[in-house]
Amino acid sequence: MKRHQDFFSKGILVYAVCFFLVYKTLFQLSYVDEFSNLWYWGVGLIVFNIFGFVWCLGGCLFSLMLRQFLSFVCAASLVVGLEFLSPNSMKVHFWLHKSEYLARVSTSQPAPDGRLSIVLYGHGVYIPSMPGGYLCVTEILYDNSGDPDLISRSEDGRASFQRIDDNFYLRYPPCG
């Protein structure tokens, strides 16, 4: 007796992985100023796929196709799991452009006390909310002082920060 192969379940999992890679790539490319509009394409892709996912789940439930329903649930779980396991996009951006940032730091002149603190890159994200929304910025910062109090100072107030490499930090000023 020949077994029926389930190509749908395998296909939907391959689609989920491809979807994850495409939207992550769109968001990663949006960090480059010339491609900043790709962020909207990434959001549109996510919204379109969420509507399609809900539509297909409803179709599977009403048609009593349990195997396909579980395949969709597994695919969605796979995308969520990959999202939690994927690295921070700003860290990836830093590692891709580290040589450029090192060159910029080496050409900068330190202050008379020997301290050099320079914001190398900043990326803002608008978070819509009621009544107005917030603009949140993440900065890549070089600071050779090692003083947490000095590193956390930003134009918008006290910022949290995270060390990436040697004297490079990700700084998160307060949203406003």
Protein Blocks (a to p, Z undefined) as FASTA:
>chain_A
ZZdddfklmmmmmmmmmmmmmmmmmmmmmmpmklmmmmmmmmmmmmmmmmmmmmmmmmmm
mnopaklmmmmmmmmmmmmmmmmmpccfklmmmmmmmmmmmmmmmmpccdfkopacddfb
dcdddddddfkbpcddddddddfklpaklmmpcfkbccddddfbhjbccdddddZZ
